[in-house]
Amino acid sequence: MTSSLWNRSVVIWLLATVQSQFGMALAGIALNFLVLHQTRSASQMALTLAFSLLPNLLMPLVGALVDRWPLKWPLIGSDVLRGTLQLAVGGAALLWGEVPLWAINGAAVLTGLAGLFTGPAGSAAVPALVPASELARANGLLGGLGRGAWLLGTLAGAWIVTRWGPPLAILMDGLSFFVMAALLGWVRLPTRGTLGAGGSRSYLLTEVRDGLRVMARSRVLILAPIIALLLNASLAPVTAILPKLFEALGGQATGYGTFLALESLGVIGAGLLVVAWGDRRSPQGLIAAGLGLTACSYAVMWAWPQPAVLLGSALVLGLGFGLINTPFQTLLHQLVPGAYLGRVFSMLAMVSSVGMPLSLVLVSPVLDQLPLPLWFGVAALAQGLGGVIWIWGIQTEGRLRTVQIDVVGS
């Protein structure tokens, strides 16, 4: 554990995060419009997104591995594999003009599998890089700078897709993964390992079970994945219809890219607020405020689905997302002992992510049949319900404190 927020590993970690988010924003726009241009169907885009998310069902097992393996080398291997897949898809699109949907969806599944380790491992690494007193600021910096890079990547991606088409943006994303892998080689992370009773390694499924028992000790940790499942299930259709909606409104890729860029600006603003406030605002209160902002934003977009209103709402929407996600990272770092962070983060990610592919598969047959703005209304109701559940949970939980551990080997 370092005694300072600013050290070589933290700076390199920030640089790696920035360039990775830039490349992923490029690819996000490019892949959406590659499928849209080939199929003219929001349903097909929804299915491709669902394929990329299906591997998250394996996240709990990966989380247990995160808590017993060294963090650095699996992260680097994941980046190399994802970079290779993106270069293959982008190169095929550049050479052939069109890529078969089975190849795009297959690459989406493999990319999802390769990326399983990065979420829980990245989250578990932060407390090892900075002192506990700086966790809120570190998470704020990571969230703000990451979304700043996402903003630039979104604007660049929209411009590249409009001017030269999707393949070039996908190729640039592939290269960004190799850059991140190189940067991570310079980061110093501690050796990690989970020991069971008697000092020996426990079975993988036993470690998954112990992670669930840790979560069961806190009402907030029980409610968090339920709320995330509800929210992500409602947001999945919105993610799928936005590119088509902007094309219908005459905005093309540029309008969609501007929406994502404004949303990113809001997330950056939230990160700056968290950095400025430090520990002076409770994470649970900020999360409740974020849920309220996102519910109001979607309600406005549902009522007035016009380009100017959508773009204005995107900024407030991003602020709400930032006030949910960054404080939630800090809250988990405060509640969960370090040896269990990988399992808890992965369990939360799996449960919340399941909502997206299931929702996309269920709604894809009617996604193009119903009025596109209707899905904003669904998201507004879900965000509002999530806010009510969250406020109830934190009010009935009482004083939050680190979960006491006596589960390993029980």
C-alpha positions, 0 to 999 in steps of 0.5 A: 500500500502506498502512502501517497495518491500520486506515485508512478503506478497510479499515474501509469494506471490513470494513463492506461485508463484514459487511452483504453477508454478512448479506444473503447469509445471509438469502437462502441460507435463504430460497431453500432453503425457497422451493424446498423449500416449492414442491417438497418435494424435496431434489433440486430444491434441489440442482439450483438450487444447481448452477445457481448454481455453473455460471458458476464454470467461467468463473472463470479468464478472469475472474481474468485480467481481475481482474489487468488491470482496476481492481478497484472498478467491476466490484465495484460493478457486480456488486453492483448486478446481483445486487441487482436479480436478488434484488429481482426474485425476491423481488418475484415470490414476494411477489406471486405466492406461487410462482415458476416453477422455471425463473425461480428457476434462471435467476436463480441462473445470472445471479446466479452470473455477476454474482458471478464477479468478486467472489471473486478481486477481493475476495481480490486487493484485501486485500494492497493494503489492508493491509501484508504484516505484517498480512495474517494479522490482516486475513484473520482479521478479515475471516473472523471479522466476515464469519461473525459477520454471517452468523450474525446473518443466518442467525438473522434469516433463519430467524426471518423465513422462519418468521414471514413466509415466504421472499420478505421475506428475499430482498428484504432480500438484494437491498437489501444488495447496493445498500448494499455497492455504495454503501460500495465507492464510498468504498474507495480501491484502487490502479490495476492492470494486467498487462503482457506482454513489451515493456510491452504487454498480453498476450492473455487466454488467455496470462495464464490460462496464466501463472497456471497456470505460477505454480501449477505452481511449488509443490506446495502450489498444485498440491494445493490445487485438487485437495483443494478439488475433493474436499471441495466435491464431498462437501459439496454433497449435505450442503448440499442435504439439511440443510434437509430433514433438519431438517424431518424431525427437527421442526426446520423453518427454525429448526433449520436456521438454528440449525445454520448459526448455530452453524457461523458461531460456530465460524468466528468463533472460528477467525478470533479465534484467527488474529487472536490468533496473527498469524504465530506459527502456520504457515498450513499447520499450521492447515489440516491441523488444520481438515481433521481437525476437519471430518472428525471432525465429519461422522463424529459427525453420520453416527453420531448424526444427532440434533438435539442432536448435529448442533447440537453438531457444527456448532460444531466444524465451523465451527471446522474450516472457519475454520482451513482457509479463513482461513489458506489465504487468508494462505498464497496471499497469501504465496506468490503475487506480487500481479500474479498473485493474481486468476488464481490465486484464480480458478483455485482457485475454478473447480476447487474449485467444479466439484465442487459442481455436478457432484456435485449433478447426479450425486446429485440422482436418488438424494438423496431415495432414500438415507438422508440421514445417509449423506452425512455419512459421505461427507463425513467420508471426503473430509475425512479423505482431503483431510487426508492429501493435504495433510499429505503435500504440506506435508511433501514441499514443504519450506520455502515461499517466494514463487513466483519469476516468469519466465513472462510473455512466455515 
